[in-house]
Amino acid sequence: MQTERYSRREFLARVYRYSSLSMMALLFGYDLSAHEQDLAKSTALLYATRYGATKDTAQWIQNGMRTHVDLLDIERVSFSDVLTRYDRFIVGSGIWTGGVHKKVIEFFETGRNSLEGKILATFLVCGTEESTDKGRARIEGYFNVMHASLVTKPSMSKAFGGRIIVEKLFDDDRKALTAFYNSFLHDQLRSWDHTDPEKARCFGTDAEYNLKNPRLGSVQKIRA
Ligand SMILES: Cc1cc2nc3c(=O)[nH]c(=O)nc-3n(C[C@H](O)[C@H](O)[C@H](O)COP(=O)(O)O)c2cc1C
């Protein structure tokens, strides 16, 4: 049997090579586990809806993400449970008569301090379109109200098209919208659907990218 014999110099060179390799592996292992830990953080996708378009949009956003996120109706959760349990949040609301859902405002007020750095993204689902300056300014206004109590604005925010199905409207809403369409738009109230599953999925994918490459704290408004 032949045994390998090393000179002292070769022996030291090998020890050095192997120890730097194991150091690299150790570092790499450390990096991996830190990265995995970050992904293991639990994310809640909270939505506020009246007629379902915001829930659908939230589901499409969820579909765009490979990381597991819990989809939660903000009207059915306990704020303290949610604030304790999750490390990251995506929060979305429909817009009704100029405002976001009051539970979203309450959630941001309640979590003002504990939510710092944890809001991955916010989104709105509305009838206002972004194709005009006026529309963009109105959407900006909705976001400003939504984010008013947050210390740091979310790094991603986006408005999505919603929908109205006249037959499904509650009486009060149908009457209010009919009056609005007649008086201000000089038109009849009709059903419309501006939802866009693909756009929402892409937003989910972008949000996940931000989750893995955190830049939380920088204000970045993503527009269609
Ligand atoms: C009563 C009512 C009022 C609305 N007011 C606004 C509004 O002020 N601005 C806007 O952009 N969209 C408005 N919309 C359109 C909604 O934002 C859109 O229908 C959205 O899909 C609502 O979300 P939801 O389907 O999750 O309830 C209104 C819709 C309803 C039914």
The ligand as an SDF file (V2000), in Angstrom:
LIG
                    3D

 31 33  0  0  0  0  0  0  0  0999 V2000
  -70.3410   52.9880   -3.5380 C   0  0  0  0  0  0  0  0  0  0  0  0
  -69.0810   53.0380   -4.3230 C   0  0  0  0  0  0  0  0  0  0  0  0
  -68.3030   54.1720   -4.3280 C   0  0  0  0  0  0  0  0  0  0  0  0
  -67.1340   54.2270   -5.0780 C   0  0  0  0  0  0  0  0  0  0  0  0
  -66.3580   55.3630   -5.0100 N   0  0  0  0  0  0  0  0  0  0  0  0
  -65.1740   55.4000   -5.6710 C   0  0  0  0  0  0  0  0  0  0  0  0
  -64.3520   56.5440   -5.5820 C   0  0  0  0  0  0  0  0  0  0  0  0
  -64.6390   57.5200   -4.8810 O   0  0  0  0  0  0  0  0  0  0  0  0
  -63.2050   56.5260   -6.2870 N   0  0  0  0  0  0  0  0  0  0  0  0
  -62.8150   55.4750   -7.0470 C   0  0  0  0  0  0  0  0  0  0  0  0
  -61.7700   55.5170   -7.6600 O   0  0  0  0  0  0  0  0  0  0  0  0
  -63.5980   54.3600   -7.1450 N   0  0  0  0  0  0  0  0  0  0  0  0
  -64.7650   54.2990   -6.4810 C   0  0  0  0  0  0  0  0  0  0  0  0
  -65.5420   53.1840   -6.5650 N   0  0  0  0  0  0  0  0  0  0  0  0
  -65.1110   52.0370   -7.3890 C   0  0  0  0  0  0  0  0  0  0  0  0
  -64.5150   50.9540   -6.4730 C   0  0  0  0  0  0  0  0  0  0  0  0
  -63.2870   51.3640   -5.9830 O   0  0  0  0  0  0  0  0  0  0  0  0
  -64.4220   49.6190   -7.2040 C   0  0  0  0  0  0  0  0  0  0  0  0
  -65.7130   49.1910   -7.4600 O   0  0  0  0  0  0  0  0  0  0  0  0
  -63.6540   48.5690   -6.4450 C   0  0  0  0  0  0  0  0  0  0  0  0
  -63.7100   47.3840   -7.2050 O   0  0  0  0  0  0  0  0  0  0  0  0
  -64.2160   48.3380   -5.0440 C   0  0  0  0  0  0  0  0  0  0  0  0
  -63.5320   47.2850   -4.3930 O   0  0  0  0  0  0  0  0  0  0  0  0
  -64.2760   45.9200   -3.9810 P   0  0  0  0  0  0  0  0  0  0  0  0
  -64.8280   45.3030   -5.2600 O   0  0  0  0  0  0  0  0  0  0  0  0
  -63.1990   45.1020   -3.3760 O   0  0  0  0  0  0  0  0  0  0  0  0
  -65.3520   46.2690   -3.0170 O   0  0  0  0  0  0  0  0  0  0  0  0
  -66.7440   53.1150   -5.8400 C   0  0  0  0  0  0  0  0  0  0  0  0
  -67.5280   51.9660   -5.8550 C   0  0  0  0  0  0  0  0  0  0  0  0
  -68.6780   51.9160   -5.0910 C   0  0  0  0  0  0  0  0  0  0  0  0
  -69.4910   50.6670   -5.1080 C   0  0  0  0  0  0  0  0  0  0  0  0
  1  2  1  0
  2  3  1  0
  2 30  2  0
  3  4  2  0
  4  5  1  0
  4 28  1  0
  5  6  2  0
  6  7  1  0
  6 13  1  0
  7  8  2  0
  7  9  1  0
  9 10  1  0
 10 11  2  0
 10 12  1  0
 12 13  2  0
 13 14  1  0
 14 15  1  0
 14 28  1  0
 15 16  1  0
 16 17  1  0
 16 18  1  0
 18 19  1  0
 18 20  1  0
 20 21  1  0
 20 22  1  0
 22 23  1  0
 23 24  1  0
 24 25  2  0
 24 26  1  0
 24 27  1  0
 28 29  2  0
 29 30  1  0
 30 31  1  0
M  END
$$$$
